[in-house]
Amino acid sequence: MKRRNNVDIMADILRVARGGAKKTWIVYRANLNFKIVKEYLSELMEKGLLMAHGGARIYQTTERGLEFLEQYESFRKFHMAAAGRVSVVA
């Protein structure tokens, strides 16, 4: 299994939190540990890609976070297509 980079992890967290999610749900769905998730949640909120609300700390992807996900998915599809072409030629 391929190791995820920071951007892949951020995208996974934003995907999980799209409709709102507690930290525990994010940990399990994004396949991370609590320490790592805490660091990423802080970073994503600082960048305005994620927001927290409610006493239960529900995390939700912001409009800006959704735009990030769209761009990420577009790049990923382009990259996979390009990698497919390269492997055919090689």
Summary of the structure (lengths in Angstrom):
residues: 90
radius of gyration: 14.8
end to end distance: 22.7
largest distance: 55.0
contacts: 236
relative contact order: 0.15
helix: 64%
strand: 10%
